Amino acid sequence: MKRKPHILLALLALLIASCTKEDTTNCLEEVRVYFTFDASAINPADVDRMHLCVFSRDGYYVGEYRDNHIPNFSTDYYINCSGLPPGDYRFIAWGGKDERYYSTAPAPFTKGETTFDEALIMLEHPEDVVTTLPNHIFHSILPATVVPNQNIQRFYMPLTQLSNTINISTVGLPSDTNAYTFNIKDNNCAYKFDRSFVSHFRGTITYTAPCVKDGAGQLHSTLNVLRLAADRRVPQLQIHNQNTDTLLYPVGEQSGDLIGLILNAYPQNDFDTTHNYDIVFTFSTNFSVTITINGWQVRDQGGEVLIN
């Protein structure tokens, strides 16, 4: 049975109720929440909205602040949380672009009842197939935030990107009239509010996009996928021939293990800061393939990839 909120929430509610335009005695004049990030790892142009949720120290939902029209996101941007009474909180923020690609659960959040531990954010997708290119998603958390009874408060939340762009291209592939798709199968469609995975929340999903052919008949395609991690060997990469309903990659003993390929090419890869992966498949005349990822060549591992 869900534990009822402590008396702290009742006191917070009284403070919020007493903070009105007519009586500003209990109102904080300025509470600003800023976001810090590395511009070499996060593109500010990918953030034009921010959703800040506030939970009590005991983990109950207190309220939220939304900004859906950020013209120029930077480290100078802030959300105004003035009116939040003094207390101990958890601040959690989700940012990005068009919100239609993501939803939160349970819906709606209920003050004093919805808990931090049960709150989720999920990628919207029908029938376990993602055919659109979802916008990137960003997360920030201050797990223990004390808002004192002072007029001016400023808080700084570190922003983390939880999505990736995977680009593929081919070299040396014989020209044909077949249509191809680029697929990544994974089970990473939901996060808890501490940004941890909810494995198998809706089972396996398939990110998919058509491949475009250049003048030489070579394939190019792009997918945006949610968070990747070194300890998750779930994501499977595929190049699918739609006309023959067969795989161009992987075949034979190749597994299509996306994380394994990345770590094989560059064992020191940091999945928390590297969010773009350019994967080039170079085919020889006998259809053996050399794979490079961000300029690093994948080495042979027990038949995973055939190297010329």
C-alpha positions in Angstrom: 0.0 0.0 0.0 1.3 3.5 -0.9 2.6 5.5 2.1 0.7 8.8 2.6 2.8 11.9 2.4 4.3 13.3 5.6 3.0 16.4 7.4 5.8 18.3 5.5 3.6 18.3 2.4 0.7 19.8 4.3 3.0 22.5 5.6 4.3 23.2 2.0 0.7 23.4 0.8 -0.1 26.0 3.4 3.0 28.0 2.4 2.1 27.9 -1.2 -1.5 28.9 -0.4 -0.2 31.9 1.6 2.0 33.1 -1.2 -0.4 35.3 -3.2 -0.3 38.6 -5.0 -2.0 40.1 -2.0 0.3 38.7 0.6 4.0 38.1 -0.5 5.3 37.5 3.0 6.1 33.8 2.3 7.1 34.3 -1.3 10.7 34.1 -2.4 11.3 37.1 -4.7 13.7 35.3 -7.1 14.4 31.6 -7.5 16.3 30.8 -10.7 17.3 27.4 -12.0 20.1 27.4 -14.6 21.5 24.6 -16.7 25.2 23.8 -17.2 26.5 21.8 -20.1 29.5 21.2 -22.3 28.8 22.8 -25.7 31.1 20.4 -27.3 28.9 17.5 -26.2 25.4 19.1 -26.3 24.1 21.2 -29.2 22.1 24.1 -27.7 20.0 24.2 -30.8 18.5 20.8 -29.8 16.8 22.4 -26.7 13.9 24.8 -27.1 11.7 23.6 -24.3 12.3 22.6 -20.6 10.1 20.8 -18.1 11.2 21.1 -14.5 9.5 18.8 -11.9 9.8 19.4 -8.2 9.5 16.5 -5.6 9.6 16.8 -1.8 12.5 15.3 0.1 10.3 12.3 0.8 9.7 11.8 -2.9 6.2 13.2 -3.5 5.3 15.3 -6.4 5.0 19.0 -5.5 4.6 20.8 -8.8 6.2 21.7 -12.1 7.4 24.6 -14.2 7.3 24.5 -18.1 8.9 26.6 -20.8 7.9 25.5 -24.3 9.4 28.5 -26.1 13.1 28.9 -25.5 14.4 31.1 -28.3 18.2 30.7 -27.6 19.1 28.1 -25.1 22.4 28.7 -23.3 24.0 28.6 -19.9 22.4 32.1 -19.3 18.9 30.6 -19.6 17.0 29.9 -16.4 13.6 28.8 -15.3 11.9 31.1 -12.8 10.7 29.1 -9.8 9.7 32.2 -7.7 6.8 31.3 -5.4 8.3 28.0 -4.4 8.3 28.1 -0.6 11.4 27.3 1.5 12.0 23.5 1.9 14.0 20.4 0.9 13.3 19.2 -2.7 14.4 17.1 -5.6 14.6 19.0 -8.9 14.3 16.9 -12.1 14.3 18.5 -15.6 13.6 17.1 -19.0 14.5 19.1 -22.1 14.5 18.9 -25.9 12.3 19.9 -28.7 8.7 18.9 -29.8 7.2 17.1 -26.9 4.9 14.9 -29.0 7.7 12.2 -29.1 7.7 11.7 -25.4 5.1 11.3 -22.6 5.2 10.9 -18.8 3.5 8.4 -16.6 1.4 8.1 -14.5 -0.7 10.7 -16.3 -1.4 13.2 -14.8 1.0 13.6 -11.9 -1.0 14.2 -8.7 0.4 16.5 -6.0 1.1 14.7 -2.8 0.5 11.3 -4.3 2.7 10.6 -7.4 6.1 9.5 -6.2 9.6 10.1 -7.7 10.1 6.3 -7.8 7.1 5.6 -10.0 7.5 8.6 -12.4 8.5 7.6 -16.0 9.3 9.3 -19.2 8.6 7.3 -22.4 9.2 7.4 -26.1 5.9 7.5 -28.0 5.7 4.8 -30.6 2.8 2.7 -32.1 3.1 -1.1 -32.3 6.7 -1.2 -31.1 8.0 0.5 -34.3 9.7 3.9 -34.4 9.4 5.2 -37.9 10.0 8.9 -37.1 13.3 10.6 -36.2 12.6 11.5 -32.5 14.1 14.6 -31.2 17.0 14.4 -28.8 16.1 14.3 -25.1 18.0 15.8 -22.2 17.9 15.2 -18.4 19.1 17.0 -15.3 18.7 16.3 -11.6 19.5 17.9 -8.3 18.7 15.1 -5.8 18.9 17.1 -2.6 18.1 20.8 -3.0 17.5 23.1 0.0 15.6 26.3 -0.8 16.2 28.6 2.2 14.2 31.5 3.3 16.1 34.1 1.3 15.0 36.6 -1.3 17.5 35.6 -4.0 18.3 32.0 -4.9 20.1 30.5 -7.9 20.6 26.8 -8.6 22.7 25.1 -11.3 21.6 21.8 -12.8 24.1 19.8 -15.0 22.4 18.7 -18.3 23.0 15.3 -19.8 22.0 14.1 -23.3 20.2 10.7 -23.2 19.9 10.1 -27.0 22.2 9.4 -29.9 22.5 9.8 -33.6 23.6 6.8 -35.6 24.6 7.4 -39.3 25.4 4.6 -41.7 26.9 4.6 -45.1 28.3 1.9 -47.5 31.3 1.8 -49.8 31.8 -0.8 -52.6 28.3 -2.2 -52.5 27.2 -3.4 -56.0 24.5 -1.1 -57.4 21.0 -2.7 -57.6 17.4 -1.7 -57.7 16.5 -3.0 -54.2 15.2 -0.9 -51.4 16.9 -1.1 -48.0 16.1 0.0 -44.5 18.3 0.7 -41.5 17.1 -0.9 -38.3 18.2 -0.9 -34.6 16.3 -3.2 -32.3 16.4 -2.3 -28.6 14.3 -2.2 -25.4 15.3 1.3 -24.2 12.0 3.2 -24.7 11.5 4.4 -21.0 13.5 6.0 -18.3 12.9 6.6 -14.6 13.3 10.1 -13.3 16.8 9.4 -12.2 17.6 8.6 -15.9 18.0 4.9 -15.3 16.6 2.4 -17.8 13.3 0.6 -17.4 14.3 -2.6 -19.2 11.6 -4.5 -21.1 9.0 -1.8 -20.2 7.2 -2.5 -23.5 9.5 -5.2 -24.8 11.7 -4.8 -27.9 11.2 -1.8 -30.2 12.5 -1.3 -33.7 13.9 2.1 -34.8 13.7 2.1 -38.6 14.5 4.5 -41.5 14.7 4.0 -45.3 18.2 4.0 -46.8 18.9 6.7 -49.5 21.1 5.8 -52.4 23.7 8.2 -53.8 24.8 8.4 -57.4 27.0 5.4 -57.0 24.3 3.3 -55.5 25.7 3.5 -52.0 23.4 3.5 -49.0 23.0 6.3 -46.4 20.6 6.5 -43.5 20.2 8.0 -40.0 18.5 7.0 -36.8 18.1 8.7 -33.5 17.9 6.2 -30.6 17.7 6.6 -26.8 20.5 6.1 -24.4 23.3 3.6 -25.1 25.6 2.1 -22.5 28.7 -0.1 -22.4 27.0 -2.6 -20.1 24.0 -3.1 -22.3 24.6 -5.4 -25.2 21.0 -5.4 -26.3 20.9 -3.0 -29.4 21.1 -4.9 -32.6 22.0 -3.1 -35.9 20.6 -4.3 -39.2 20.6 -3.3 -42.9 17.5 -5.0 -44.4 16.8 -5.7 -48.0 13.1 -5.1 -48.4 12.8 -6.6 -51.8 14.2 -10.0 -50.9 13.3 -9.8 -47.1 16.9 -10.7 -46.2 19.7 -9.0 -44.3 22.6 -7.3 -45.9 24.1 -7.0 -42.4 24.5 -9.0 -40.2 24.9 -12.3 -42.0 26.6 -15.6 -41.1 28.4 -15.3 -37.8 28.0 -11.5 -37.6 25.8 -10.6 -34.6 25.0 -6.9 -35.3 25.8 -6.1 -31.7 26.0 -2.3 -31.8 27.6 -1.8 -28.5 30.1 -4.6 -29.2 31.1 -2.9 -32.5 31.6 0.5 -30.9 33.7 -0.9 -28.1 35.6 -3.2 -30.5 36.5 -0.1 -32.6 37.3 2.2 -29.6 37.3 0.5 -26.1 37.7 3.8 -24.4 34.4 5.2 -25.8 32.4 7.3 -23.3 28.7 6.7 -24.0 27.8 9.6 -21.7 29.6 12.2 -23.8 29.7 10.7 -27.3 26.3 10.9 -28.9 27.1 10.7 -32.7 28.3 7.6 -34.4 29.3 7.4 -38.1 29.4 3.8 -39.2 30.9 3.0 -42.6 30.5 -0.5 -44.2 33.1 -1.1 -46.8 32.3 -4.2 -48.9 34.8 -6.2 -51.0 34.1 -8.1 -54.1 33.4 -11.3 -52.1 31.0 -9.4 -49.7 33.4 -9.5 -46.8 33.1 -6.2 -45.0 35.3 -3.7 -43.1 33.5 -1.5 -40.6 34.8 1.8 -39.2 33.0 3.8 -36.5 34.0 7.4 -36.1 37.1 6.7 -38.0 38.1 3.7 -35.9 38.2 0.3 -37.5 36.4 -2.7 -36.0 38.7 -5.6 -35.6 37.9 -9.2 -36.2 36.4 -11.0 -33.1 35.6 -14.6 -33.7 33.9 -14.0 -37.1 32.0 -10.9 -35.9 33.4 -9.0 -38.9 35.4 -10.2 -41.8 38.5 -7.9 -42.4 40.0 -7.8 -45.9 
